[in-house]
């Protein structure tokens, strides 16, 4: 075991060395020699702490924590802080807990502290100020449910999180649950436009007219066709007839489609074998279309078209075989990973389709969903979507099941 004496190291060469330590025997014998402790040695100390905690060697933990008070009061090692917090909770040492709070970073540490305190007001404050809900996982929901923190679920209303261990509750979903709208659409729109504006190839700022066009026609379309995805859906080869069939199918179902497609697919000089027919389809009337500039990614305009509708609380879906997950980093914020909500909300409105070698296209039902697959608070209950127990057998996702949790 180690007894540690804190030492501030000014030399940048020792950036991975936090403290000076003196070796001692497990019984706490007098120090024999001094040495600087490395990250590896700190890791071994953490391992000893974990072993002592798990084996309930309380006296040994007391010696390790209280015998190294300077280290415990100053360390930034997450593992040591976590082990010390667990010990402090076990001992009911509120003073030690108070000395750790400013250095806690792990969400599970905060949850453990909430359970220990047993104060809903304190827990709610800690949750609001120290927990980034964008990085919560199903296992975190399960911890909250199993440890008397269900009242915190009120802070997750509308979040696209699933419960990995809940039990299905039978109830009338259509009359109980509702459709949620994506919040803070302006943030996402501004982020996309900034990416487009700062693209060095976009010298003509050719996106400006398209953004104006989308705002002007936002009320006229209710489903977006990813033109490039549909065009190349048969063995990866462009087939204009597939685009025509998709437009006709969606119109037959009562939709007003908007085709968003890259200008290369309508450029006769660049693609003479199929571009003329694509251009004729789009110019023939009966469908709105956005032709995106040659220097920019058409995915960004598909997302803009979607957000333009969503920002007006208008239902919208995207027919595509893409997931757009490669664009979600665009929306990350240094303080909050706000991309989480958009990505999960968007996934609920993506309509994936199949197209075989013979052009036999299968498009799942495209009607607006009667309720959102997210956590919903209907006092005095929280309704939490469950993870599907079996993978879907068709391109369309099955209706989600929910568990009913008393708040």
C-alpha positions in Angstrom: 0.0 0.0 0.0 1.1 3.6 -0.6 1.0 6.6 1.7 1.0 9.8 -0.4 2.4 13.2 0.1 1.2 15.9 -2.3 3.9 17.8 -4.3 3.3 20.4 -6.9 5.3 19.7 -10.0 6.1 22.8 -12.1 8.3 20.9 -14.7 6.1 20.1 -17.7 8.1 17.0 -18.3 6.3 15.5 -15.3 2.8 16.2 -16.6 1.8 12.6 -16.1 3.0 12.5 -12.5 0.6 13.9 -9.9 2.0 13.4 -6.5 5.0 12.3 -4.5 4.5 9.1 -2.5 6.3 7.2 0.1 5.9 3.4 0.2 4.6 1.9 3.4 3.6 -1.6 4.4 -0.1 -2.7 4.3 -0.2 -2.2 8.1 0.7 1.5 7.7 4.4 1.1 8.8 6.7 4.1 8.8 7.7 5.4 5.4 10.9 4.0 4.0 11.6 5.8 0.8 10.1 8.6 -1.4 9.2 8.4 -5.0 7.1 10.2 -7.6 4.0 8.3 -8.5 3.1 7.8 -12.1 -0.3 7.3 -13.7 0.3 3.6 -13.7 1.0 3.6 -10.0 -2.1 5.7 -9.4 -4.0 3.1 -11.3 -2.7 0.4 -9.0 -3.8 2.5 -6.0 -7.3 2.8 -7.5 -7.4 -0.9 -8.1 -6.5 -1.5 -4.4 -9.3 0.9 -3.4 -11.8 -1.0 -5.6 -10.7 -4.3 -4.2 -11.0 -3.1 -0.6 -14.5 -1.6 -1.3 -15.8 -4.7 -3.0 -14.5 -7.0 -0.3 -15.8 -4.7 2.4 -12.3 -4.2 4.0 -13.5 -1.1 5.7 -10.4 -0.6 7.9 -8.1 -0.9 5.0 -10.2 1.7 3.1 -10.0 4.1 6.0 -6.3 3.8 6.1 -6.1 4.4 2.3 -8.4 7.4 2.3 -7.7 9.2 5.6 -4.0 8.2 5.5 -3.7 10.0 2.1 -5.8 13.1 2.9 -3.7 15.5 0.8 -3.9 13.2 -2.3 -7.7 12.7 -1.8 -8.3 16.4 -1.4 -6.5 17.3 -4.6 -6.4 14.5 -7.1 -8.2 14.7 -10.4 -8.0 11.0 -11.1 -11.6 10.0 -11.9 -11.2 6.5 -10.6 -9.8 7.5 -7.2 -12.5 10.2 -6.9 -15.2 7.6 -7.6 -13.8 5.1 -5.1 -13.5 7.8 -2.5 -17.1 8.9 -3.1 -18.4 5.4 -2.7 -16.5 5.0 0.5 -17.7 8.4 1.8 -21.3 7.4 1.1 -20.7 4.0 2.8 -19.3 5.8 5.9 -21.9 8.7 5.8 -18.9 11.2 5.7 -20.7 14.3 4.5 -17.5 16.4 4.9 -15.6 14.1 2.6 -18.4 14.1 0.1 -18.5 17.9 0.1 -14.8 18.0 -0.7 -15.3 15.8 -3.7 -18.4 17.4 -5.3 -16.4 20.0 -7.3 -14.3 17.3 -8.9 -17.0 14.8 -9.8 -17.4 14.2 -13.5 -18.9 10.8 -13.9 -22.7 10.7 -14.3 -23.0 7.5 -12.2 -21.2 9.4 -9.3 -23.9 12.0 -9.4 -26.7 9.4 -9.4 -25.1 7.5 -6.5 -25.0 10.8 -4.6 -28.7 11.5 -5.4 -29.6 8.1 -4.0 -27.6 8.7 -0.8 -29.0 12.1 -0.2 -32.6 11.0 -0.7 -33.7 14.6 -1.2 -35.8 15.2 -4.4 -35.1 18.9 -4.4 -31.3 18.4 -4.1 -31.4 15.6 -6.7 -33.4 17.7 -9.2 -30.9 20.5 -8.8 -28.0 18.2 -9.2 -29.6 16.6 -12.3 -30.3 20.0 -13.9 -26.9 21.4 -13.3 -24.5 18.4 -13.6 -26.1 15.8 -15.8 -25.9 16.2 -19.6 -29.1 14.4 -20.7 -27.8 14.2 -24.3 -25.4 11.4 -23.2 -27.8 9.4 -21.0 -28.1 5.8 -21.9 -30.8 3.1 -21.3 -28.8 1.8 -18.4 -29.0 5.2 -16.7 -32.8 5.1 -17.0 -32.8 1.7 -15.5 -30.7 2.9 -12.6 -33.1 5.8 -12.0 -36.1 3.5 -12.0 -34.6 0.9 -9.7 -33.2 3.4 -7.2 -36.2 5.6 -6.4 -35.3 8.5 -8.8 -38.3 8.2 -11.0 -39.3 11.8 -10.2 -36.3 12.9 -12.4 -38.0 11.4 -15.4 -40.0 14.6 -15.6 -36.8 16.3 -16.8 -36.7 13.9 -19.8 -40.1 14.5 -21.3 -39.7 14.3 -25.1 -36.3 12.7 -25.0 -35.6 9.8 -27.3 -34.3 7.3 -24.8 -35.2 3.7 -24.3 -35.5 1.5 -21.2 -33.4 -1.6 -21.7 -35.0 -3.6 -18.9 -38.6 -2.5 -18.6 -41.8 -4.5 -18.9 -44.4 -3.8 -21.6 -47.5 -2.0 -20.3 -50.8 -2.5 -22.1 -52.7 0.8 -22.6 -54.3 2.8 -25.4 -51.3 4.5 -26.9 -53.2 6.6 -29.4 -55.3 8.3 -26.8 -52.6 8.6 -24.1 -49.5 9.6 -26.1 -48.9 12.5 -28.4 -46.6 13.6 -31.2 -43.7 15.7 -29.9 -42.0 18.4 -32.0 -38.3 18.9 -32.2 -37.2 21.8 -30.0 -34.6 24.4 -30.9 -34.8 23.9 -34.7 -33.3 27.3 -35.3 -30.1 26.1 -33.7 -29.8 23.2 -36.2 -30.7 25.3 -39.1 -28.1 27.9 -38.2 -25.5 25.2 -37.8 -26.1 23.7 -41.3 -26.1 27.1 -43.0 -22.8 28.0 -41.3 -21.3 24.8 -42.7 -22.6 25.7 -46.1 -21.5 29.3 -45.9 -18.0 28.5 -44.8 -17.3 25.9 -47.5 -14.5 27.4 -49.5 -16.0 26.0 -52.7 -19.2 28.0 -52.1 -17.8 31.3 -53.3 -21.0 32.3 -55.0 -23.0 31.6 -51.8 -25.4 29.8 -54.1 -27.3 28.4 -51.2 -29.0 31.7 -50.3 -31.6 31.4 -53.1 -32.4 27.8 -52.1 -32.9 28.7 -48.5 -35.4 31.4 -49.6 -37.1 28.9 -51.9 -37.5 26.4 -49.0 -39.0 29.0 -46.7 -41.5 30.0 -49.5 -42.7 26.4 -50.2 -42.5 25.0 -46.7 -46.3 24.6 -46.5 -46.6 22.9 -49.8 -44.7 19.6 -49.3 -45.0 17.0 -46.5 -42.5 14.4 -47.6 -39.0 14.7 -49.0 -37.5 12.3 -51.5 -33.7 11.9 -51.3 -33.3 12.0 -55.1 -29.8 10.6 -55.3 -30.7 7.7 -53.0 -33.8 6.7 -55.0 -32.0 7.2 -58.4 -29.2 4.8 -57.4 -31.3 2.3 -55.4 -31.2 -0.4 -58.1 -27.8 -2.0 -58.0 -26.2 1.4 -57.6 -26.8 2.4 -61.2 -28.9 5.5 -61.9 -32.3 4.7 -63.1 -34.7 7.7 -63.7 -37.7 5.5 -63.9 -37.3 4.5 -60.3 -37.4 8.2 -59.3 -40.6 8.6 -61.4 -42.1 5.5 -59.7 -41.3 6.9 -56.2 -42.9 10.2 -57.0 -46.0 8.6 -58.4 -46.3 6.2 -55.5 -46.1 8.9 -52.8 -48.6 11.0 -54.7 -51.0 8.1 -54.9 -50.7 7.8 -51.1 -51.9 11.4 -50.8 -48.5 13.1 -50.2 -47.0 16.2 -51.7 -43.4 15.2 -52.3 -40.4 17.5 -52.6 -37.4 16.0 -54.5 -34.0 17.2 -53.3 -31.3 16.2 -55.8 -27.8 17.2 -56.7 -27.3 19.2 -59.9 -25.0 16.6 -61.4 -28.0 14.4 -61.9 -29.7 17.0 -64.1 -26.5 18.1 -65.9 -26.9 16.8 -69.5 -23.3 17.5 -70.3 -22.0 15.7 -67.3 -24.4 12.7 -67.4 -25.9 12.5 -70.9 -27.2 9.0 -70.5 -29.7 9.7 -67.8 -29.7 13.4 -66.8 -32.1 14.5 -69.6 -34.8 12.1 -68.4 -34.3 13.2 -64.7 -34.6 16.8 -65.8 -37.8 16.0 -67.7 -39.3 14.3 -64.7 -38.6 17.3 -62.4 -39.7 19.9 -65.0 -42.8 18.0 -66.1 -44.9 19.5 -63.3 -46.7 17.8 -60.4 -43.7 17.7 -58.1 -41.6 20.3 -56.3 -37.8 20.0 -56.6 -34.7 21.6 -55.1 -31.6 21.3 -57.4 -28.6 21.6 -55.1 -25.4 23.4 -56.2 -22.4 21.5 -57.6 -20.0 22.4 -54.8 -22.2 21.4 -51.9 -23.5 18.2 -50.3 -27.1 17.6 -51.1 -27.7 15.9 -47.7 -27.4 19.3 -46.0 -30.3 20.6 -48.1 -32.4 17.5 -47.4 -31.8 18.2 -43.7 -32.6 21.9 -44.2 -35.9 21.0 -46.0 -36.8 18.7 -43.1 -36.0 21.3 -40.5 -37.8 24.1 -42.3 -41.0 22.1 -42.0 -40.3 20.9 -38.5 -39.6 24.4 -37.3 -43.2 25.3 -38.3 -44.5 22.3 -36.4 -45.5 20.7 -39.7 -45.1 16.9 -40.1 -42.4 15.7 -42.5 -40.7 12.5 -43.5 -37.7 11.6 -45.7 -37.7 8.7 -48.1 -34.1 7.6 -48.3 -31.7 4.7 -47.6 -29.4 7.1 -45.8 -29.3 7.7 -42.0 -27.4 11.0 -42.1 -25.5 10.1 -39.0 -22.3 11.3 -40.6 -23.7 14.8 -40.3 -24.7 14.7 -36.7 -21.3 16.0 -35.5 -22.2 19.3 -37.1 -24.6 20.0 -34.3 -22.4 19.2 -31.3 -22.0 22.0 -28.8 -18.9 22.2 -26.4 -21.2 22.4 -23.4 -24.0 20.1 -24.4 -24.1 17.3 -27.1 -27.3 18.7 -28.5 -26.9 16.5 -31.6 -28.5 13.7 -29.7 -32.1 15.0 -29.9 -31.9 15.8 -33.6 -30.4 12.5 -34.6 -33.0 10.5 -32.7 -35.9 12.7 -33.7 -34.8 12.5 -37.3 -34.5 8.7 -37.2 -38.2 8.5 -36.3 -39.1 10.2 -39.6 -36.8 8.3 -42.0 -38.6 6.0 -44.4 -36.2 3.3 -45.6 -37.2 1.5 -48.8 -35.9 -1.4 -50.9 -35.5 -1.8 -54.6 -34.5 -5.2 -56.1 -32.7 -5.9 -59.4 -36.0 -5.9 -61.3 -37.1 -2.5 -60.0 -39.6 -3.9 -57.6 -39.8 -1.2 -55.0 -41.1 -1.7 -51.4 -41.9 1.5 -49.5 -43.2 1.1 -46.0 -46.4 3.0 -44.9 -45.7 6.7 -45.0 -48.6 8.0 -42.9 -47.8 10.4 -40.1 -47.1 8.5 -36.8 -49.9 9.0 -34.2 -47.4 9.4 -31.4 -43.7 9.9 -30.9 -41.3 7.1 -29.8 -39.9 9.1 -26.9 -40.3 9.5 -23.1 -43.7 11.0 -22.5 -44.9 12.4 -19.2 -48.6 12.1 -18.5 -49.1 12.7 -14.8 -48.8 10.7 -12.7 -46.9 8.4 -15.0 -43.9 8.4 -17.3 -44.2 6.3 -20.5 -40.8 5.0 -21.6 -40.2 3.3 -25.0 -38.7 -0.2 -24.7 -35.9 -1.5 -26.8 -37.2 -4.0 -29.3 -36.5 -7.6 -28.2 -36.2 -8.9 -31.8 -34.9 -7.2 -34.9 -37.5 -6.0 -37.4 -38.2 -8.3 -40.3 -39.3 -5.5 -42.7 -37.7 -2.2 -43.5 -40.4 -0.4 -41.5 -39.9 -0.4 -37.7 -42.7 -2.0 -35.7 -44.8 0.2 -33.4 -42.8 0.7 -30.2 -43.9 -0.7 -26.9 -43.8 1.4 -23.7 -43.5 0.8 -20.0 -45.6 2.8 -17.6 -43.7 4.1 -14.6 -45.3 5.9 -11.6 -43.5 9.1 -10.9 
